[in-house]
Amino acid sequence: MHETVDRVSNGVYPAGSTFKPVTALAAMETGKLLPSTVLPCTGSYTVYSEFDGSVSQVFQNVDPYIDMPMTLPTALAAS
């Protein structure tokens, strides 16, 4: 008998990957992003505090050496 894998509950995926399409949809619905918008994809992204300009959070890319512009479809396909 051939058993199938329930990819929803048994798949092993990086946690952020499941949220990327939801975040992208929210950005498009609020008008902050179009599918054709080109954004830089780098090894990290730094968020600064709006109050004093200090570093609030640094997000690391899984590939620390990446440095290229991407559109939303390209970014989702590469993630």
MODA-V163753 format. One record per pair of residues at least 4 apart in sequence whose C-alpha atoms are under 8 Angstrom apart, sorted by the first residue. I is the first residue (numbers start at 0). J is the second residue. D is the distance in Angstrom with one decimal. If there is no record, write none. Layout:
i: [I/I]
j: [J/J]
d: [D/D]
This chain:
i: [4/4/5/5/6/6/12/12/13/14/15/16/16/17/18/19/19/20/20/21/22/23/23/23/24/25/26/26/26/27/27/27/27/32/33/34/34/34/35/35/36/36/37/37/37/37/38/38/38/39/39/39/39/40/40/40/40/40/41/41/41/41/41/41/42/42/42/42/42/42/42/42/43/43/43/43/43/44/44/44/44/45/45/45/45/45/46/46/46/46/47/47/47/47/47/48/48/48/48/59/69/69/70/71/72/73/74]
j: [9/10/9/10/10/11/16/17/17/18/19/20/78/21/22/23/75/24/75/25/26/27/32/71/28/29/30/31/32/31/32/33/34/36/71/70/71/72/70/71/70/71/68/69/70/71/68/69/70/66/67/68/69/65/66/67/68/69/60/63/64/65/66/67/59/60/61/62/63/64/65/66/57/58/59/60/63/57/58/59/60/54/55/56/57/58/54/55/56/57/52/53/54/55/56/52/53/54/55/63/73/74/74/75/76/77/78]
d: [6.9/7.7/5.5/6.9/4.2/7.9/6.9/7.8/7.7/7.6/6.5/7.9/6.7/7.8/6.1/6.0/7.3/6.1/7.3/6.3/6.2/6.2/7.8/7.6/6.1/6.3/6.3/5.2/5.4/5.9/4.8/5.8/7.7/6.3/7.6/6.3/5.1/6.5/5.6/6.8/5.6/7.0/6.1/5.3/4.7/7.6/5.4/5.5/6.4/7.2/5.9/4.3/6.3/6.8/5.6/5.3/5.6/6.4/7.1/7.3/7.3/5.3/4.5/6.7/6.2/5.0/7.6/6.2/4.0/5.5/5.5/6.7/6.7/5.5/4.4/5.4/6.9/5.7/5.1/6.6/7.9/6.9/7.6/5.9/4.4/6.4/6.1/5.5/5.1/6.2/5.4/5.5/4.5/5.0/7.0/4.8/5.3/6.1/5.3/7.0/5.8/5.9/6.1/6.1/6.1/6.1/6.2]
